[in-house]
Amino acid sequence: MEKENLVAAMEEKFIFVFWLALHLKAQGQQRDGLQLAAELNARGLRTSYGEPFKGLRGTYKLLKAAYRYVERRFGANVAAVIADVFTKPDGTHAWA
C-alpha cells in the first residue's frame, strides 16, 4: 500500500476512535479493547496488516496513536475523552 493510502487509513481509524469516544462520553458509557475491536471490525476497519482487530495490544496501540493524533490537532483537553472512555477489560483506564 502506498504511503498516502497508509496515512489515510490510519487517520480514518483515529477519527473513528475519536468520534466513538465523543459519542460514548455523551452517553456516559465506556468500552474496553475487545468492544472497540468489535466496533472497528464491524465497520470494516483493519489493522495495518489487513487483519481484523482482536482487542489485544494492537487495539491499545491504536488508542494511544489516536489520542496523540487528536492531542496534536486539538490539545490534551479534547484528546482526554479517548483516555476517559476506553478501558482495560477490568475497567481500569487503558493508559494506567
Summary of the structure (lengths in Angstrom):
residues: 96
radius of gyration: 12.6
end to end distance: 33.8
largest distance: 38.8
contacts: 266
relative contact order: 0.18
helix: 66%
strand: 5%
